[in-house]
Amino acid sequence: MSSPGWRSGVLARARPLTPTARSLVFTVEDWPGNEAGQHVDIRLTAPDGYQAVRSYSLASAGFGAGSADQPELELVVDRLPDGEVSPFLVDELEVGDTVELRGPLGRWFVWTPQQTRPVQLIAGGSGVVPFVAMARAHAGAEGAAPMRLLYSLRSPADAFYRDELSSPTASVDTTWHYTRAVPAEWPRSAGRLTADDLARETLPASARPLIFICGPTGFVETVARAMIELGHADDDIRTERFGGI
């Protein structure tokens, strides 16, 4: 039995997204549904009672691919070389196993169909996960406002949800930016995002987009500062970061 605030989640499906990342879909009997952009805590308890808690962004919104009667949620875990929790979730957790979940958490970094402004999403690495949830919610709601994604990642092999984000039916317009290796005949060499890239590949300040930025701390701070220098209002920018200060 889970302690107050925690729910039991049973792993229903899992699939690799990259050599180090895995999509995990859990059934959670009393899951209330979540908004796109929220996250959950996962708690693991060792036989000796030692516990470890980590936060993971949700790639699903609402009841996921389930229903109110049989809710599901999907998250992505990227294995950290020295991680306490991620290696177990990526390499050892099996379908039918149970973990403790707490959430949904976070009310600021969310997108709902009631938001009618244009949306610019900017992801660094695994920071794309909450944006997959937003893209799915946007598609489900048949949102009329444009939603664009600038996805910065190391190489094509590191892409999460490539097929889904590249689909002709995707409601989000994705621009791929590679920092270390590019596909053959790619029009730009590998390199970090620059202010010129952001000016060229994102919605202009004149469109008054709501901007979401998610990724490692340094990436988020650099991009947020550059977007302000491009004329976007500080109040229009929402950030989510990981990896410490």
Backbone bond lengths (Angstrom), bond angles and torsions (degrees), N, CA, C in turn:
res aa  C-N    CA-C-N  psi(-1)  N-CA   C-N-CA  omega(-1)  CA-C   N-CA-C  phi
1 M - - - 1.465 - - 1.531 109.03 -
2 S 1.353 117.09 136.38 1.465 120.94 179.63 1.525 110.48 -80.27
3 S 1.343 116.42 150.55 1.458 121.22 176.56 1.521 109.34 -75.65
4 P 1.376 118.22 165.54 1.469 120.49 -177.44 1.527 112.39 -53.34
5 G 1.339 115.35 137.55 1.458 120.68 -178.90 1.513 113.82 89.34
6 W 1.286 116.77 -14.94 1.470 120.85 -179.02 1.520 110.41 -110.36
7 R 1.316 115.24 143.66 1.456 121.90 178.25 1.530 108.90 -119.87
8 S 1.313 115.05 157.23 1.458 120.17 175.48 1.528 109.65 -92.04
9 G 1.305 116.57 129.13 1.456 121.83 176.22 1.523 109.83 -117.21
10 V 1.326 115.85 131.93 1.466 121.24 179.77 1.526 108.46 -104.61
11 L 1.318 116.61 126.46 1.464 119.98 -179.08 1.525 109.50 -68.03
12 A 1.331 115.44 117.03 1.465 121.20 -177.59 1.530 111.84 -96.73
13 R 1.331 115.82 -39.31 1.465 120.14 -179.42 1.526 108.95 -148.58
14 A 1.319 115.06 154.62 1.473 120.29 176.73 1.512 108.29 -152.59
15 R 1.336 114.65 145.97 1.470 119.08 176.12 1.519 108.62 -153.79
16 P 1.341 115.60 147.41 1.471 118.41 177.98 1.528 110.50 -74.70
17 L 1.323 115.80 141.29 1.463 121.06 173.79 1.524 110.95 -102.77
18 T 1.328 115.41 -35.24 1.464 123.00 175.66 1.532 106.42 -144.91
19 P 1.326 118.54 177.71 1.475 118.79 178.11 1.530 113.10 -59.79
20 T 1.328 118.74 -20.27 1.467 119.99 -177.57 1.521 113.88 -118.12
21 A 1.311 118.49 -4.39 1.475 120.77 -174.00 1.526 110.74 -122.20
22 R 1.319 114.19 146.97 1.457 120.30 -175.58 1.518 109.72 -137.55
23 S 1.319 116.55 134.55 1.457 122.71 172.17 1.520 108.29 -85.87
24 L 1.345 115.94 131.57 1.466 121.85 -179.54 1.524 108.56 -123.84
25 V 1.321 116.74 125.48 1.462 122.01 177.11 1.521 108.41 -111.68
26 F 1.331 115.22 121.96 1.458 121.12 -178.71 1.519 110.42 -111.49
27 T 1.310 116.28 145.07 1.456 121.28 165.35 1.521 106.72 -94.58
28 V 1.330 115.54 132.98 1.465 121.29 -178.94 1.526 106.52 -132.14
29 E 1.280 116.54 110.35 1.463 121.75 -167.60 1.524 113.02 -54.98
30 D 1.327 118.43 -43.73 1.464 120.85 -175.50 1.531 111.75 -109.35
31 W 1.325 116.64 28.43 1.474 120.27 179.48 1.530 109.59 -65.42
32 P 1.358 118.74 127.20 1.463 120.43 -176.05 1.525 114.35 -83.70
33 G 1.320 117.10 -0.41 1.455 120.62 -172.59 1.523 109.35 90.50
34 N 1.323 116.32 159.07 1.473 119.58 -178.92 1.510 110.05 -141.81
35 E 1.325 114.88 158.77 1.454 121.10 175.22 1.530 109.09 -87.42
36 A 1.315 115.71 154.68 1.462 120.57 -179.43 1.517 110.08 -66.45
37 G 1.324 116.10 123.51 1.457 121.83 -179.63 1.521 113.01 113.16
38 Q 1.319 117.43 -12.25 1.463 119.86 -179.64 1.532 110.69 -78.70
39 H 1.328 115.53 170.13 1.455 120.39 -178.68 1.524 110.52 -136.15
40 V 1.323 115.47 174.46 1.464 121.29 177.24 1.521 109.04 -131.62
41 D 1.325 114.60 159.13 1.461 121.19 167.86 1.522 108.01 -99.59
42 I 1.308 115.77 141.94 1.466 121.32 172.19 1.519 108.21 -117.28
43 R 1.337 115.67 132.93 1.467 120.30 179.71 1.529 109.36 -118.55
44 L 1.324 114.60 127.11 1.462 121.44 175.04 1.521 108.46 -110.79
45 T 1.324 116.29 140.94 1.458 121.93 -179.93 1.525 109.53 -122.61
46 A 1.316 116.50 123.56 1.467 121.90 179.81 1.526 109.89 -78.82
47 P 1.332 117.64 161.51 1.474 120.61 179.01 1.525 113.38 -54.73
48 D 1.341 117.54 -28.90 1.467 119.43 -179.72 1.526 112.53 -87.20
49 G 1.341 117.27 5.92 1.452 121.19 178.09 1.506 115.36 94.72
50 Y 1.325 117.94 -10.26 1.470 120.74 178.64 1.529 109.61 -63.76
51 Q 1.332 116.10 134.32 1.460 120.66 -178.58 1.523 110.78 -120.38
52 A 1.313 115.34 147.01 1.462 121.94 174.69 1.526 107.82 -134.34
53 V 1.339 115.35 136.42 1.466 121.65 -178.60 1.525 108.80 -123.25
54 R 1.317 115.99 133.64 1.457 121.55 176.07 1.532 109.82 -135.91
55 S 1.332 115.64 150.77 1.465 121.41 179.46 1.528 109.86 -100.08
56 Y 1.332 115.60 140.57 1.473 121.04 178.97 1.521 109.67 -137.60
57 S 1.325 115.41 136.10 1.465 120.90 176.94 1.522 109.97 -70.48
58 L 1.325 114.26 149.15 1.461 120.87 178.55 1.529 109.85 -93.78
59 A 1.312 116.30 135.40 1.467 121.67 175.01 1.522 111.06 -92.61
60 S 1.321 116.45 -1.60 1.466 121.10 -178.88 1.516 109.25 -117.22
61 A 1.336 114.93 162.06 1.461 122.13 175.37 1.528 107.93 -131.72
62 G 1.333 114.93 160.50 1.460 118.86 -179.17 1.519 110.68 64.06
63 F 1.320 115.39 -125.25 1.471 120.72 178.34 1.530 110.74 -105.10
64 G 1.329 117.11 22.11 1.447 121.48 178.91 1.513 111.31 62.45
65 A 1.324 116.23 -141.25 1.463 120.55 178.28 1.527 111.17 -82.92
66 G 1.333 117.06 0.91 1.455 121.20 179.15 1.518 111.61 -92.15
67 S 1.322 115.87 -144.72 1.463 122.17 -178.04 1.520 108.03 -146.77
68 A 1.336 115.99 175.47 1.464 119.00 178.33 1.524 110.83 -60.75
69 D 1.330 116.83 -30.68 1.468 120.28 179.08 1.515 112.41 -80.95
70 Q 1.330 116.29 -29.77 1.454 120.68 -179.72 1.533 108.78 -134.45
71 P 1.327 116.14 70.17 1.474 118.98 -174.33 1.521 112.98 -69.26
72 E 1.323 113.69 148.99 1.461 121.59 175.13 1.527 108.89 -131.72
73 L 1.281 115.29 157.68 1.467 121.35 170.02 1.516 108.46 -138.22
74 E 1.327 115.10 150.53 1.465 120.96 -178.84 1.517 109.63 -124.82
75 L 1.290 115.65 133.24 1.460 120.56 174.50 1.519 109.11 -134.31
76 V 1.314 115.26 168.09 1.465 121.14 -179.89 1.526 108.35 -125.48
77 V 1.316 114.98 135.29 1.462 120.71 177.28 1.520 108.32 -120.13
78 D 1.328 115.62 127.61 1.465 122.06 176.07 1.531 107.32 -105.00
79 R 1.312 116.59 123.97 1.462 120.33 -175.55 1.525 111.44 -67.12
80 L 1.340 115.92 124.56 1.458 121.86 174.81 1.525 108.46 -95.17
81 P 1.335 118.66 134.77 1.469 120.56 -174.81 1.527 113.04 -54.66
82 D 1.323 117.68 -37.91 1.463 120.60 -178.39 1.526 111.64 -109.88
83 G 1.328 117.38 22.08 1.457 120.16 -175.53 1.523 112.89 -72.97
84 E 1.327 115.32 151.81 1.454 121.28 175.55 1.523 111.37 -88.56
85 V 1.337 115.97 -33.85 1.455 121.19 -171.72 1.532 111.93 -108.05
86 S 1.340 116.71 -44.25 1.466 119.45 -171.87 1.533 113.68 -60.55
87 P 1.339 121.58 -39.23 1.471 118.68 178.81 1.526 112.49 -60.33
88 F 1.330 116.76 -37.23 1.473 119.51 178.74 1.523 110.39 -66.32
89 L 1.343 116.60 -44.96 1.466 119.68 -176.94 1.529 111.66 -68.37
90 V 1.321 117.58 -33.31 1.471 120.86 -178.96 1.527 111.60 -81.03
91 D 1.323 117.22 -40.31 1.471 119.96 -168.55 1.524 114.88 -106.12
92 E 1.336 117.93 -22.50 1.465 117.71 -169.26 1.522 114.93 -121.20
93 L 1.314 118.23 -31.01 1.466 119.87 -177.79 1.524 109.95 -62.14
94 E 1.339 116.29 129.97 1.459 121.20 -176.37 1.522 111.00 -114.05
95 V 1.332 115.26 155.10 1.460 120.56 176.42 1.529 109.10 -54.94
96 G 1.324 115.33 131.59 1.465 121.49 -176.89 1.516 113.24 99.60
97 D 1.343 117.10 -18.23 1.467 120.60 177.52 1.534 110.16 -72.03
98 T 1.324 115.88 157.26 1.462 121.96 -177.30 1.529 110.41 -117.77
99 V 1.338 115.31 139.63 1.467 121.09 172.15 1.529 107.90 -128.46
100 E 1.335 116.06 165.14 1.457 120.76 174.96 1.527 109.17 -94.77
101 L 1.333 115.56 135.19 1.465 122.64 -178.53 1.515 109.70 -126.06
102 R 1.333 116.15 144.50 1.469 121.20 174.04 1.524 108.49 -130.35
103 G 1.321 116.48 129.71 1.454 120.05 -179.56 1.510 110.79 152.89
104 P 1.339 116.82 -169.98 1.464 127.22 3.24 1.526 111.57 -72.00
105 L 1.336 115.95 150.46 1.454 122.67 -175.79 1.533 110.02 -122.40
106 G 1.340 115.35 147.91 1.456 121.53 176.89 1.510 112.23 93.93
107 R 1.361 115.85 128.92 1.463 120.27 -179.60 1.526 112.07 -122.16
108 W 1.299 117.62 -10.20 1.467 121.48 -173.77 1.520 112.11 -91.79
109 F 1.322 115.69 -44.60 1.463 120.99 -174.35 1.529 109.16 -91.13
110 V 1.337 115.78 63.45 1.466 119.82 -177.14 1.531 109.67 -134.91
111 W 1.332 114.54 153.03 1.459 121.07 171.98 1.516 107.92 -122.16
112 T 1.331 115.91 134.21 1.461 121.13 177.74 1.529 108.48 -126.21
113 P 1.322 117.67 156.56 1.462 120.59 179.85 1.526 113.05 -60.91
114 Q 1.328 117.79 -17.54 1.466 120.03 178.18 1.519 112.03 -72.31
115 Q 1.332 117.15 -16.00 1.458 120.59 178.49 1.531 108.13 -82.57
116 T 1.308 116.62 116.65 1.469 120.97 -171.96 1.527 113.52 -104.07
117 R 1.336 117.10 -0.70 1.461 119.42 179.89 1.525 110.65 -77.06
118 P 1.328 118.01 156.23 1.468 120.11 170.81 1.526 109.92 -56.72
119 V 1.316 115.34 150.59 1.470 120.34 -176.16 1.524 109.64 -127.18
120 Q 1.315 115.99 129.99 1.458 122.39 173.32 1.525 108.49 -114.26
121 L 1.322 116.66 119.53 1.457 123.05 177.48 1.530 108.14 -105.15
122 I 1.327 116.59 136.33 1.467 120.87 178.40 1.529 107.92 -132.70
123 A 1.335 115.77 115.50 1.465 120.95 -174.11 1.511 111.01 -114.91
124 G 1.328 115.31 142.68 1.450 122.57 170.11 1.518 108.99 -116.17
125 G 1.337 118.09 113.70 1.464 121.60 178.09 1.517 113.02 60.15
126 S 1.343 115.62 -129.83 1.470 120.03 -177.42 1.522 112.41 -69.39
127 G 1.324 117.30 -3.84 1.463 120.81 174.10 1.518 113.01 -64.49
128 V 1.315 117.47 -3.81 1.468 120.59 178.98 1.536 111.94 -76.01
129 V 1.325 117.42 -17.43 1.477 119.57 -172.05 1.533 113.26 -57.18
130 P 1.338 120.83 -52.05 1.469 118.09 179.40 1.522 112.79 -62.74
131 F 1.334 117.13 -23.48 1.463 119.78 179.22 1.527 111.93 -75.61
132 V 1.325 116.31 -26.24 1.469 119.10 172.37 1.532 108.95 -64.32
133 A 1.331 116.22 -41.83 1.470 119.29 176.43 1.526 110.92 -61.46
134 M 1.338 117.12 -42.12 1.470 120.15 179.85 1.525 110.87 -65.83
135 A 1.326 116.80 -40.47 1.468 120.18 179.02 1.520 110.37 -63.85
136 R 1.318 116.45 -40.54 1.466 119.68 179.23 1.527 110.77 -67.03
137 A 1.336 116.93 -42.02 1.471 119.98 178.45 1.522 110.45 -64.49
138 H 1.321 116.37 -39.64 1.465 121.67 179.12 1.525 110.01 -62.71
139 A 1.332 116.63 -43.40 1.465 120.43 178.97 1.530 110.57 -66.19
140 G 1.337 116.03 -42.38 1.460 119.74 -178.75 1.510 113.07 -63.93
141 A 1.331 115.05 -32.63 1.463 119.83 -178.70 1.523 111.59 -89.20
142 E 1.361 116.10 -4.36 1.462 121.28 -175.30 1.525 110.15 52.53
143 G 1.349 113.77 46.96 1.455 119.83 -177.77 1.521 112.76 -59.45
144 A 1.324 116.15 133.74 1.466 120.97 -178.32 1.520 111.98 -83.86
145 A 1.331 117.42 -27.75 1.461 120.23 -178.76 1.527 109.75 -70.65
146 P 1.328 117.97 139.17 1.459 119.39 -179.13 1.522 111.75 -65.54
147 M 1.325 115.35 143.15 1.468 121.77 175.32 1.517 107.22 -129.14
148 R 1.320 116.14 120.78 1.461 120.49 -179.09 1.522 109.70 -120.32
149 L 1.328 114.92 148.28 1.459 121.70 -179.59 1.522 109.31 -127.11
150 L 1.321 115.83 127.03 1.459 122.45 168.84 1.528 106.72 -106.93
151 Y 1.326 115.94 113.85 1.469 122.05 -171.81 1.523 108.51 -111.45
152 S 1.335 116.79 108.51 1.456 122.72 177.75 1.525 108.95 -96.02
153 L 1.319 116.16 124.73 1.461 120.90 -178.54 1.514 109.24 -147.95
154 R 1.338 115.94 164.65 1.455 118.98 -172.77 1.526 112.74 -69.47
155 S 1.331 117.37 -45.26 1.466 120.53 -175.29 1.517 108.92 -156.08
156 P 1.326 118.41 167.78 1.468 120.12 177.75 1.531 112.57 -57.18
157 A 1.320 118.01 -32.58 1.466 120.75 -178.42 1.518 112.60 -69.00
158 D 1.314 117.70 -15.13 1.466 121.51 -177.64 1.527 112.78 -94.42
159 A 1.331 117.81 5.33 1.467 120.41 -174.76 1.521 111.80 -73.73
160 F 1.326 115.09 132.86 1.461 121.54 170.61 1.538 107.58 -93.56
161 Y 1.328 116.97 137.35 1.478 122.78 171.89 1.538 111.83 55.74
162 R 1.328 116.83 38.93 1.464 118.86 -177.42 1.522 111.81 -57.91
163 D 1.344 116.41 -49.21 1.465 118.72 -176.24 1.527 111.27 -61.05
164 E 1.314 116.40 -42.32 1.471 120.00 -178.45 1.526 111.01 -66.24
165 L 1.327 117.20 -44.55 1.464 119.76 -177.93 1.529 111.95 -72.72
166 S 1.326 116.95 -24.47 1.472 120.86 -179.29 1.517 112.85 -92.55
167 S 1.312 117.47 -5.10 1.458 120.56 -176.30 1.530 111.48 -61.35
168 P 1.327 116.93 139.72 1.473 119.22 177.16 1.523 112.46 -59.78
169 T 1.333 117.00 -21.74 1.464 119.86 -178.79 1.530 112.59 -92.54
170 A 1.331 117.26 -0.53 1.468 119.55 179.93 1.527 109.91 -63.25
171 S 1.311 115.27 140.23 1.467 118.14 -179.23 1.516 111.88 -88.18
172 V 1.319 117.15 -7.71 1.460 121.25 177.23 1.522 108.81 -105.00
173 D 1.320 116.10 137.57 1.468 122.72 -179.91 1.530 107.77 -93.57
174 T 1.342 116.32 109.53 1.466 120.56 -172.61 1.521 111.76 -101.11
175 T 1.332 115.59 132.11 1.460 123.01 171.10 1.522 107.87 -110.75
176 W 1.333 115.71 127.54 1.470 120.93 -177.48 1.529 109.26 -97.36
177 H 1.340 114.81 134.50 1.466 120.01 179.33 1.531 107.97 -132.19
178 Y 1.347 115.83 122.01 1.466 120.57 -174.87 1.535 110.26 -106.66
179 T 1.329 114.56 135.72 1.466 118.64 -175.34 1.529 113.62 -100.35
180 R 1.353 118.21 -20.57 1.468 118.82 -176.63 1.524 113.84 -126.21
181 A 1.313 118.54 -32.44 1.469 121.42 -179.93 1.520 108.35 -148.52
182 V 1.333 115.66 138.83 1.468 120.05 -177.44 1.531 109.61 -117.71
183 P 1.318 117.44 158.34 1.472 120.11 174.67 1.523 110.47 -66.55
184 A 1.319 115.17 164.40 1.466 120.12 177.75 1.522 110.13 -59.37
185 E 1.312 114.92 138.41 1.471 123.67 177.08 1.532 112.47 61.49
186 W 1.323 116.00 23.29 1.470 119.25 175.38 1.531 108.70 -66.97
187 P 1.321 118.82 139.51 1.468 119.36 -172.40 1.521 114.98 -72.79
188 R 1.336 117.76 -10.81 1.466 119.17 -177.97 1.516 108.69 -130.78
189 S 1.318 117.46 142.66 1.459 119.88 176.59 1.522 109.85 -74.66
190 A 1.335 116.25 161.12 1.463 120.56 -179.30 1.523 110.22 -66.20
191 G 1.312 115.47 145.06 1.462 119.86 178.43 1.508 110.75 170.35
192 R 1.305 115.85 163.32 1.462 120.38 179.50 1.523 111.21 -64.96
193 L 1.318 114.12 155.46 1.463 119.18 174.80 1.525 110.03 -61.58
194 T 1.309 116.10 135.77 1.457 120.46 176.58 1.527 109.80 -114.71
195 A 1.308 115.07 171.06 1.467 119.51 176.90 1.523 110.81 -61.49
196 D 1.342 116.37 -35.50 1.472 119.55 177.67 1.529 110.59 -65.37
197 D 1.337 116.95 -40.30 1.476 120.08 176.79 1.520 110.47 -59.62
198 L 1.321 115.97 -47.10 1.462 120.26 -178.08 1.528 110.72 -63.92
199 A 1.310 117.15 -39.59 1.463 120.23 179.41 1.527 110.92 -65.07
200 R 1.330 116.00 -36.35 1.466 121.05 -175.62 1.535 111.96 -82.53
201 E 1.330 117.85 -34.72 1.456 121.05 -168.47 1.534 114.67 -105.90
202 T 1.316 118.77 4.34 1.466 120.38 -179.79 1.526 110.19 -124.89
203 L 1.328 114.94 164.87 1.457 119.98 178.77 1.535 109.86 -65.03
204 P 1.312 117.19 140.55 1.470 119.26 -177.94 1.531 111.76 -73.30
205 A 1.324 114.57 160.12 1.470 119.83 179.29 1.521 111.28 -60.42
206 S 1.327 117.03 -29.65 1.467 120.40 -179.04 1.524 112.32 -64.00
207 A 1.353 116.91 -21.62 1.471 120.68 178.51 1.522 111.98 -82.53
208 R 1.342 117.61 -7.86 1.472 123.57 -179.76 1.526 112.55 52.83
209 P 1.328 117.60 49.62 1.472 118.15 179.54 1.517 111.82 -73.76
210 L 1.320 114.96 152.54 1.459 121.17 166.57 1.529 106.27 -84.46
211 I 1.319 116.36 126.81 1.469 121.29 -171.49 1.521 110.12 -111.39
212 F 1.335 115.08 129.05 1.464 121.67 174.28 1.523 107.66 -116.33
213 I 1.337 116.37 131.11 1.464 121.52 178.68 1.523 107.75 -126.67
214 C 1.344 117.30 129.72 1.462 120.69 -179.59 1.520 109.27 -141.24
215 G 1.328 116.20 134.90 1.456 120.51 178.55 1.516 109.97 164.74
216 P 1.345 116.96 -164.91 1.464 120.52 175.70 1.527 110.50 -60.01
217 T 1.324 115.80 154.11 1.461 121.18 -174.26 1.524 112.47 -53.94
218 G 1.318 118.27 -48.58 1.451 120.87 -178.16 1.528 112.48 -62.03
219 F 1.329 116.20 -40.40 1.470 121.29 177.91 1.518 110.21 -61.29
220 V 1.332 116.01 -48.69 1.463 120.10 -176.53 1.524 111.24 -62.46
221 E 1.317 116.86 -44.81 1.457 119.61 -178.38 1.529 111.50 -65.16
222 T 1.320 116.69 -41.51 1.464 120.49 -179.87 1.521 111.25 -64.97
223 V 1.332 116.66 -45.73 1.459 120.29 -177.76 1.531 110.76 -68.51
224 A 1.323 117.16 -42.31 1.471 119.65 -179.55 1.523 110.55 -60.94
225 R 1.316 116.49 -42.46 1.469 120.70 179.54 1.532 110.12 -63.54
226 A 1.320 116.32 -41.81 1.469 120.02 -179.62 1.528 111.36 -66.18
227 M 1.329 117.31 -38.37 1.468 119.91 -179.94 1.528 110.84 -65.47
228 I 1.329 116.27 -37.20 1.469 119.37 176.54 1.533 109.89 -65.18
229 E 1.324 115.96 -40.76 1.473 119.42 178.31 1.522 111.80 -65.43
230 L 1.350 116.87 -23.73 1.464 120.92 176.67 1.522 112.12 -82.84
231 G 1.327 117.19 -0.13 1.454 120.56 173.04 1.517 115.72 107.73
232 H 1.328 117.09 1.18 1.464 119.48 178.60 1.536 110.00 -77.31
233 A 1.322 114.93 144.07 1.462 120.07 179.54 1.522 110.44 -74.88
234 D 1.315 115.60 140.74 1.462 120.67 179.61 1.538 111.29 -55.94
235 D 1.328 116.74 -36.98 1.469 120.64 -178.46 1.526 112.73 -69.13
236 D 1.325 117.30 -14.39 1.467 120.73 -179.56 1.524 112.36 -90.91
237 I 1.323 117.13 0.15 1.462 121.35 -174.39 1.518 109.95 -112.66
238 R 1.337 115.85 125.89 1.465 121.77 176.87 1.530 107.90 -118.79
239 T 1.311 115.86 136.32 1.461 119.40 -174.45 1.525 111.34 -126.91
240 E 1.316 114.48 150.40 1.465 123.29 173.45 1.522 106.15 -139.71
241 R 1.302 117.11 129.71 1.458 119.61 -173.50 1.515 111.08 -133.40
242 F 1.328 115.32 162.13 1.456 120.30 176.00 1.531 108.48 -148.36
243 G 1.321 115.27 163.44 1.460 119.40 176.17 1.506 114.12 98.78
244 G 1.352 117.82 13.21 1.453 120.28 176.57 1.504 112.90 84.21
245 I 1.341 114.94 175.56 1.462 121.43 -176.44 1.512 110.55 -92.15
